[in-house]
Amino acid sequence: MSKFRKKRNILALDLTPLIDVVFLLIIFFMVSTTFNKYGNIDIDLPSASVQKPVENNKSIEVIIDKNENYFISQNGKTIPVTLDTIGEHLQGVTEVTVSGDKNLRYQIIMDTVSKLKENGITNLGINFYE
C-alpha cells in the first residue's frame, strides 16, 4: 500500500453545451410555432374627416439698407417706409424678418426690433446681407 492516497477528482458538469442546446431549442420552437390566424375580431370603426387648419401666418420682411432706409417686402412687393410708419403695415402679420446690411450699426437693428415688439410681433428673425 502506498503512503499517499490518490485524490479523487470531483465531477463537474460543464454547462456550456447545455446552454447551446437550450438556445437551439428556443430557436426551433420560435420558428416552428404557428400563430392563430382565425382569432381576428371585426370591429366597425367610425370614420372621421380631418380638415387642414387654415394658415393665417402672414409674414413680411423689413429691409434696412446701408443708408438706414427702411423697406417692407411682402408677397414680392417692396414698399419704402420709415421706422415710425412700420406699425401701419403690421396688421394681421404674425412673422417678421429683419434684414440689414452687414455694415449697419447694431443700434438701428435693435430699434427696429423694439418697434416690432411694441406692435405685438412675437415671431421674429434677423438676417444680414452684404
Secondary structure, DSSP 4 states (H G I P E B T S, - for coil): --SSPPPPPPP----HHHHHHHHHHHHHHHHHPPP-SS------PPP---PPPPP---EEEEEE-TT--EEEEETTEEEEE-STTGGGG-TT--EEEEEEETTS-HHHHHHHHHHHHHTT--EEEEEEE-
